[in-house]
Amino acid sequence: MFESIGWSEILVLVVAGLFILGPERLPSAAAWLGRNVRKVREYATGAREQLRNEMGDDFDELRKPLQDLQQLRNFDPRRAVTRHLFDDIDVAEPKPNGHTPPPAAPPVPAPEEPKPTATGDAKFDPDAT
């Protein structure tokens, strides 16, 4: 539930709550919040179990599209295009932070040396300056 909230955000919320509610009311507000979150979780679990019992195997078929939507939430278009274009080439796996390194660039050829002209190797034209 709180997957995207880090410790720094929780600390900011606690400090803001301390300033808004004050040190006297903050513990009771935190206890009230904890009780209500627990109740909501129990209601959701009970509803899920009741649906599973009543629907039987159809419940799993109902959850399949929801799981597909969760997979789309983690969709990385760069990785999908890279996999589509270079499906025979090994694609780098994503790092733990979710970013995929770019594919290796083809080697760049060395610049060609300029060919000497018929009048010699003139690097600049003195008449043009």
MDAnalysis code that builds the backbone (N, CA, C; Angstrom):
import MDAnalysis as mda
import numpy as np

u = mda.Universe.empty(387, n_residues=129, atom_resindex=np.repeat(np.arange(129), 3), trajectory=True)
u.add_TopologyAttr("name", ["N", "CA", "C"] * 129)
u.add_TopologyAttr("resid", np.arange(1, 130))
u.add_TopologyAttr("resname", ["MET", "PHE", "GLU", "SER", "ILE", "GLY", "TRP", "SER", "GLU", "ILE", "LEU", "VAL", "LEU", "VAL", "VAL", "ALA", "GLY", "LEU", "PHE", "ILE", "LEU", "GLY", "PRO", "GLU", "ARG", "LEU", "PRO", "SER", "ALA", "ALA", "ALA", "TRP", "LEU", "GLY", "ARG", "ASN", "VAL", "ARG", "LYS", "VAL", "ARG", "GLU", "TYR", "ALA", "THR", "GLY", "ALA", "ARG", "GLU", "GLN", "LEU", "ARG", "ASN", "GLU", "MET", "GLY", "ASP", "ASP", "PHE", "ASP", "GLU", "LEU", "ARG", "LYS", "PRO", "LEU", "GLN", "ASP", "LEU", "GLN", "GLN", "LEU", "ARG", "ASN", "PHE", "ASP", "PRO", "ARG", "ARG", "ALA", "VAL", "THR", "ARG", "HIS", "LEU", "PHE", "ASP", "ASP", "ILE", "ASP", "VAL", "ALA", "GLU", "PRO", "LYS", "PRO", "ASN", "GLY", "HIS", "THR", "PRO", "PRO", "PRO", "ALA", "ALA", "PRO", "PRO", "VAL", "PRO", "ALA", "PRO", "GLU", "GLU", "PRO", "LYS", "PRO", "THR", "ALA", "THR", "GLY", "ASP", "ALA", "LYS", "PHE", "ASP", "PRO", "ASP", "ALA", "THR"])
u.atoms.positions = np.array([
    [0.827, -1.195, 0.000],
    [0.000, 0.000, 0.000],
    [0.865, 1.251, 0.000],
    [1.875, 1.240, 0.863],
    [2.748, 2.402, 0.960],
    [4.076, 2.122, 0.282],
    [4.032, 1.487, -0.899],
    [5.251, 1.103, -1.605],
    [6.040, 2.308, -2.087],
    [5.353, 3.361, -2.494],
    [6.055, 4.487, -3.090],
    [6.436, 5.546, -2.055],
    [6.065, 5.352, -0.800],
    [6.390, 6.328, 0.239],
    [7.656, 5.869, 0.939],
    [8.652, 6.746, 0.963],
    [9.915, 6.424, 1.617],
    [9.958, 6.981, 3.025],
    [11.073, 6.709, 3.695],
    [11.221, 7.171, 5.068],
    [11.270, 8.690, 5.162],
    [11.819, 9.339, 4.149],
    [11.893, 10.804, 4.207],
    [10.491, 11.418, 4.146],
    [9.590, 10.835, 3.337],
    [8.226, 11.350, 3.265],
    [7.474, 11.125, 4.576],
    [7.709, 9.951, 5.190],
    [7.059, 9.680, 6.475],
    [7.551, 10.655, 7.530],
    [8.839, 10.957, 7.525],
    [9.394, 11.914, 8.479],
    [8.779, 13.295, 8.283],
    [8.611, 13.714, 7.031],
    [7.986, 15.006, 6.747],
    [6.543, 15.029, 7.258],
    [5.809, 13.930, 7.072],
    [4.428, 13.857, 7.558],
    [4.365, 13.920, 9.081],
    [5.297, 13.253, 9.756],
    [5.313, 13.282, 11.218],
    [5.621, 14.683, 11.724],
    [6.591, 15.347, 11.122],
    [6.937, 16.712, 11.543],
    [5.773, 17.668, 11.262],
    [5.127, 17.520, 10.091],
    [3.967, 18.371, 9.793],
    [2.844, 18.098, 10.773],
    [2.601, 16.822, 11.101],
    [1.577, 16.490, 12.087],
    [1.899, 17.049, 13.454],
    [3.167, 17.045, 13.806],
    [3.581, 17.606, 15.093],
    [3.293, 19.095, 15.143],
    [3.546, 19.812, 14.047],
    [3.267, 21.244, 14.023],
    [1.768, 21.534, 13.964],
    [1.023, 20.729, 13.211],
    [-0.408, 20.996, 13.034],
    [-1.203, 20.583, 14.273],
    [-0.978, 19.361, 14.768],
    [-1.769, 18.847, 15.888],
    [-1.164, 19.178, 17.249],
    [0.123, 19.333, 17.289],
    [0.780, 19.587, 18.564],
    [1.164, 18.281, 19.223],
    [2.079, 18.340, 20.168],
    [2.559, 17.114, 20.809],
    [1.498, 16.424, 21.678],
    [0.454, 17.165, 22.103],
    [-0.562, 16.555, 22.961],
    [-1.508, 15.667, 22.166],
    [-1.906, 16.087, 20.974],
    [-2.905, 15.356, 20.200],
    [-2.307, 14.408, 19.155],
    [-1.023, 14.505, 18.864],
    [-0.414, 13.660, 17.835],
    [-0.488, 12.163, 18.150],
    [-0.178, 11.696, 19.364],
    [-0.281, 10.242, 19.623],
    [-1.696, 9.699, 19.461],
    [-2.698, 10.442, 19.915],
    [-4.069, 9.951, 19.766],
    [-4.500, 9.962, 18.303],
    [-4.040, 10.943, 17.518],
    [-4.369, 10.984, 16.089],
    [-3.707, 9.825, 15.347],
    [-2.471, 9.499, 15.709],
    [-1.777, 8.370, 15.075],
    [-2.474, 7.061, 15.430],
    [-2.925, 6.900, 16.659],
    [-3.637, 5.688, 17.058],
    [-4.962, 5.576, 16.309],
    [-5.677, 6.687, 16.176],
    [-6.948, 6.691, 15.442],
    [-6.715, 6.294, 13.980],
    [-5.674, 6.856, 13.364],
    [-5.352, 6.540, 11.981],
    [-5.001, 5.057, 11.824],
    [-4.211, 4.521, 12.747],
    [-3.841, 3.113, 12.698],
    [-5.045, 2.192, 12.829],
    [-5.964, 2.513, 13.755],
    [-7.169, 1.692, 13.910],
    [-8.007, 1.706, 12.646],
    [-8.193, 2.876, 12.041],
    [-9.036, 2.968, 10.853],
    [-8.397, 2.295, 9.639],
    [-7.095, 2.394, 9.492],
    [-6.421, 1.704, 8.390],
    [-6.569, 0.195, 8.560],
    [-6.435, -0.287, 9.801],
    [-6.606, -1.715, 10.071],
    [-8.024, -2.163, 9.732],
    [-9.034, -1.356, 10.091],
    [-10.432, -1.695, 9.785],
    [-10.661, -1.766, 8.279],
    [-10.122, -0.797, 7.549],
    [-10.300, -0.783, 6.091],
    [-9.659, -2.016, 5.467],
    [-8.478, -2.398, 5.951],
    [-7.832, -3.610, 5.436],
    [-8.662, -4.851, 5.732],
    [-9.221, -4.924, 6.948],
    [-10.060, -6.076, 7.296],
    [-11.304, -6.127, 6.418],
    [-11.935, -4.977, 6.158],
    [-13.111, -4.942, 5.280],
    [-12.747, -5.392, 3.869],
    [-11.629, -4.908, 3.368],
    [-11.215, -5.278, 2.011],
    [-10.899, -6.774, 1.928],
    [-10.214, -7.304, 2.930],
    [-9.904, -8.734, 2.939],
    [-11.174, -9.560, 3.034],
    [-12.100, -9.135, 3.878],
    [-13.365, -9.851, 4.013],
    [-14.167, -9.827, 2.720],
    [-14.201, -8.683, 2.063],
    [-14.930, -8.583, 0.792],
    [-14.281, -9.461, -0.269],
    [-12.963, -9.486, -0.318],
    [-12.254, -10.312, -1.292],
    [-12.530, -11.793, -1.037],
    [-12.476, -12.207, 0.223],
    [-12.742, -13.610, 0.558],
    [-14.187, -13.985, 0.235],
    [-15.123, -13.078, 0.518],
    [-16.525, -13.353, 0.221],
    [-16.738, -13.496, -1.285],
    [-16.128, -12.610, -2.071],
    [-16.226, -12.731, -3.531],
    [-15.606, -14.035, -4.021],
    [-14.467, -14.395, -3.468],
    [-13.794, -15.632, -3.881],
    [-14.664, -16.848, -3.558],
    [-15.309, -16.839, -2.397],
    [-16.161, -17.972, -2.020],
    [-17.408, -18.060, -2.900],
    [-17.996, -16.913, -3.228],
    [-19.229, -16.914, -4.011],
    [-18.975, -17.169, -5.492],
    [-17.874, -16.639, -6.027],
    [-17.629, -16.749, -7.463],
    [-16.853, -18.015, -7.828],
    [-16.075, -18.530, -6.921],
    [-15.305, -19.753, -7.214],
    [-14.204, -19.481, -8.226],
    [-14.184, -20.278, -9.304],
    [-13.133, -20.159, -10.322],
    [-13.270, -18.884, -11.149],
    [-14.463, -18.323, -11.204],
    [-14.655, -17.088, -11.976],
    [-13.901, -15.915, -11.361],
    [-13.614, -16.005, -10.067],
    [-12.895, -14.918, -9.403],
    [-11.493, -14.769, -9.989],
    [-10.829, -15.888, -10.273],
    [-9.486, -15.830, -10.864],
    [-9.526, -15.224, -12.256],
    [-10.584, -15.533, -13.013],
    [-10.731, -14.939, -14.347],
    [-10.982, -13.444, -14.254],
    [-11.645, -13.013, -13.187],
    [-11.892, -11.587, -12.976],
    [-10.603, -10.862, -12.599],
    [-9.738, -11.527, -11.857],
    [-8.482, -10.902, -11.430],
    [-7.448, -10.826, -12.546],
    [-7.555, -11.652, -13.570],
    [-6.582, -11.676, -14.665],
    [-6.447, -10.322, -15.350],
    [-7.543, -9.654, -15.763],
    [-7.376, -8.327, -16.379],
    [-6.761, -7.303, -15.430],
    [-7.049, -7.426, -14.136],
    [-6.453, -6.496, -13.179],
    [-4.944, -6.711, -13.068],
    [-4.516, -7.953, -13.130],
    [-3.079, -8.223, -13.099],
    [-2.404, -7.718, -14.372],
    [-3.112, -7.822, -15.515],
    [-2.561, -7.286, -16.763],
    [-2.409, -5.770, -16.674],
    [-3.362, -5.105, -16.042],
    [-3.265, -3.654, -15.874],
    [-2.094, -3.288, -14.974],
    [-1.835, -4.086, -13.947],
    [-0.687, -3.812, -13.083],
    [0.620, -3.990, -13.843],
    [0.669, -4.935, -14.773],
    [1.872, -5.101, -15.582],
    [2.062, -3.914, -16.511],
    [0.971, -3.340, -17.021],
    [1.082, -2.148, -17.870],
    [1.595, -0.958, -17.081],
    [1.332, -0.946, -15.797],
    [1.797, 0.153, -14.960],
    [3.319, 0.187, -14.916],
    [3.953, -0.979, -15.035],
    [5.409, -1.078, -15.032],
    [5.982, -1.098, -16.451],
    [5.207, -0.684, -17.432],
    [5.610, -0.727, -18.837],
    [6.700, 0.293, -19.110],
    [7.760, -0.146, -19.772],
    [8.866, 0.730, -20.152],
    [8.916, 0.768, -21.676],
    [8.484, 1.884, -22.301],
    [8.422, 1.921, -23.763],
    [9.798, 1.767, -24.415],
    [10.833, 2.300, -23.802],
    [12.174, 2.189, -24.389],
    [12.591, 0.719, -24.463],
    [12.313, -0.016, -23.394],
    [12.665, -1.430, -23.379],
    [11.839, -2.211, -24.397],
    [10.565, -1.861, -24.535],
    [9.700, -2.571, -25.487],
    [10.165, -2.332, -26.924],
    [10.510, -1.093, -27.262],
    [10.971, -0.790, -28.617],
    [12.307, -1.455, -28.877],
    [13.200, -1.415, -27.897],
    [14.499, -2.061, -28.059],
    [14.334, -3.561, -28.273],
    [13.450, -4.164, -27.492],
    [13.220, -5.601, -27.638],
    [12.608, -5.913, -28.999],
    [11.710, -5.046, -29.467],
    [11.073, -5.276, -30.767],
    [12.077, -5.144, -31.916],
    [12.924, -4.119, -31.857],
    [13.869, -3.880, -32.943],
    [15.043, -4.861, -32.921],
    [15.503, -5.184, -31.740],
    [16.698, -6.009, -31.619],
    [16.370, -7.305, -30.890],
    [15.317, -8.005, -31.312],
    [14.901, -9.193, -30.577],
    [15.909, -10.322, -30.670],
    [16.777, -10.323, -31.676],
    [17.790, -11.372, -31.764],
    [19.058, -11.001, -31.006],
    [19.165, -9.746, -30.571],
    [20.314, -9.273, -29.805],
    [19.948, -9.308, -28.336],
    [20.907, -9.627, -27.479],
    [20.634, -9.644, -26.040],
    [20.302, -8.229, -25.581],
    [19.169, -8.096, -24.888],
    [18.740, -6.804, -24.350],
    [19.161, -6.758, -22.896],
    [19.726, -5.624, -22.491],
    [20.160, -5.480, -21.106],
    [18.958, -5.504, -20.179],
    [19.092, -6.180, -19.069],
    [18.013, -6.248, -18.084],
    [17.958, -4.945, -17.310],
    [16.764, -4.565, -16.831],
    [16.662, -3.318, -16.087],
    [17.401, -3.408, -14.759],
    [17.922, -2.271, -14.340],
    [18.598, -2.188, -13.059],
    [17.539, -2.129, -11.956],
    [17.943, -2.309, -10.686],
    [16.957, -2.278, -9.599],
    [16.179, -0.965, -9.511],
    [16.740, 0.136, -9.998],
    [16.015, 1.399, -9.928],
    [15.010, 1.538, -11.061],
    [14.892, 0.556, -11.942],
    [13.871, 0.562, -12.979],
    [14.345, 1.077, -14.317],
    [15.559, 1.591, -14.379],
    [16.057, 2.134, -15.633],
    [16.827, 1.068, -16.402],
    [16.666, 1.080, -17.694],
    [17.372, 0.149, -18.549],
    [18.513, 0.886, -19.219],
    [19.720, 0.319, -19.194],
    [20.816, 0.998, -19.878],
    [20.573, 1.011, -21.380],
    [21.002, 2.056, -22.068],
    [20.783, 2.106, -23.508],
    [21.587, 1.020, -24.209],
    [21.111, 0.576, -25.376],
    [21.864, -0.445, -26.095],
    [23.210, 0.100, -26.539],
    [24.160, -0.799, -26.723],
    [25.492, -0.381, -27.129],
    [25.443, 0.236, -28.524],
    [26.116, 1.360, -28.685],
    [26.130, 2.055, -29.970],
    [27.113, 1.356, -30.907],
    [26.833, 1.389, -32.207],
    [27.781, 0.776, -33.144],
    [29.088, 1.553, -33.124],
    [30.207, 0.900, -33.439],
    [31.489, 1.606, -33.417],
    [31.508, 2.729, -34.446],
    [32.087, 3.844, -34.044],
    [32.185, 5.003, -34.922],
    [33.470, 4.885, -35.731],
    [33.378, 4.993, -37.082],
    [34.600, 4.883, -37.878],
    [35.500, 6.092, -37.642],
    [36.798, 5.852, -37.786],
    [37.763, 6.942, -37.611],
    [37.612, 7.935, -38.758],
    [37.793, 9.235, -38.467],
    [37.663, 10.229, -39.537],
    [38.740, 10.026, -40.599],
    [38.353, 10.265, -41.842],
    [39.285, 10.074, -42.957],
    [40.255, 11.252, -43.025],
    [41.469, 10.937, -43.403],
    [42.471, 11.978, -43.591],
    [42.150, 12.735, -44.882],
    [42.293, 14.071, -44.891],
    [42.020, 14.805, -46.133],
    [43.056, 14.448, -47.201],
    [42.572, 14.329, -48.422],
    [43.449, 13.983, -49.535],
    [44.158, 15.250, -50.030],
    [45.432, 15.135, -50.350],
    [46.136, 16.330, -50.849],
    [45.582, 16.751, -52.222],
    [45.519, 18.047, -52.418],
    [45.006, 18.577, -53.680],
    [46.122, 18.591, -54.712],
    [45.775, 18.937, -55.946],
    [46.750, 18.953, -57.038],
    [47.769, 20.066, -56.844],
    [47.408, 21.165, -56.189],
    [48.325, 22.285, -56.004],
    [49.174, 22.128, -54.757],
    [49.086, 21.048, -54.087],
    [49.845, 20.862, -52.855],
    [48.886, 20.744, -51.678],
    [49.424, 20.693, -50.499],
    [48.604, 20.541, -49.300],
    [48.354, 21.911, -48.694],
    [47.421, 22.667, -49.281],
    [47.094, 24.001, -48.789],
    [46.068, 23.874, -47.673],
    [46.411, 24.378, -46.479],
    [45.500, 24.299, -45.356],
    [44.545, 25.475, -45.345],
    [44.933, 26.595, -45.953],
    [44.033, 27.745, -46.060],
    [44.360, 28.503, -47.318],
    [43.445, 29.337, -47.727],
    [43.609, 30.106, -48.939],
    [44.004, 31.524, -48.549],
    [45.253, 31.977, -48.870],
    [45.683, 33.315, -48.453],
    [44.929, 34.417, -49.182],
    [44.405, 34.152, -50.365],
    [43.668, 35.172, -51.088],
    [42.273, 35.407, -50.496],
    [41.750, 34.433, -49.760],
    [40.390, 34.553, -49.197],
    [40.389, 35.337, -47.906],
    [41.568, 35.585, -47.324],
    [41.594, 36.300, -46.060],
    [41.790, 37.781, -46.220],
])
